Amino acid sequence: MKSYKKIGIALSGGGVRGIAHLGVIKALQEANIPIEMVSGTSAGAIVGALFCQGFSPDEILEIILRTNYFRFIRPAISWKGILKMDMLETLYRKYLVDNSFESLKIPLSITATDFKKGKSVYFYQGELIRPLLASACIPGIFEPIKIGNRHYVDGGVLNNLPVEALEKECEYIIGVNCNHLPESDNVHNMKRMIERTVIMSINYNVYSRKNKCDYFIEPKGLAEFGVFDIKSAQAIFDTGYKSTQEFIRSNNAITELGKEN
């Protein structure tokens, strides 16, 4: 990542809500705003990897809609997690054939959390797929991913908007958070309470990085979708797309980025 890039985009995690990133990217492309570098965590890393490989937002959505992810997840006989996600490597190899950062058409950085050190780690060279798995490895749900002699879990635990990977590489940074959480005094059950509490905690480390972004996009309405609500993939995509169109219409400065290139 030595070459200087003009526009970079940081994509947050957020489970299935990360599909909104695809709609965001599509709207930016239609406004002729080029994305020259991507940094992603968890779902943002998955979207980023496929986009940087060369797939369009619509093609990535189609891949998501036709994939049965449960075929690639199996129980973990371990105290470290309920499920193992290493079989997903087979799925990703279908689309990320060369399995390397260097083979991508657009530079990419993936964020994961070194579990023992308790630190964020940024992967941007060498093997691609295992860092991708690590970045989306939800603690307690999935068994940690081993890379070398280190164990990694979801990057969003410590950094759900990895702008740091872009700061020295890009002139302009667009941050995208797909975990918008509106005010609510109506929590119906324990599941909702836990989910809302986790999102509040993760969003804290997003908003602490918001001022590092030249532009910050947070599609409204995503809170109505669950983090595993794959049946709403198209609606989530549309929410990201329409929200970004509105953001562009109300922010004249961002449209100038396309004109400068």
Buried (B, 14 or more C-beta within 10 A) or exposed (E): BEEEBBBBBBBBBBBBBBBBBBBBBBBBBEBEBBBBBBBBBBBBBBBBBBBBBEBBBEBBBEBBEEBEEEEBBEEBEEEBBEBBBBEBBEBBEEBBEEBEBEEBEBBBBBBBBBBEEEEBBBBBEEEBBBBBBBBBBBBEBBBBBEBEEBBBBBBBBBBBBBBBBBEEBBBBBBBBBBBBBEEEEEEEEEEEEEBBEBBEEBBEBBEEBEEBBBBBBBBEBBBEBBBEBBEBBEBBBBBBBBBBBBBBEEEEEBEEBBEEE
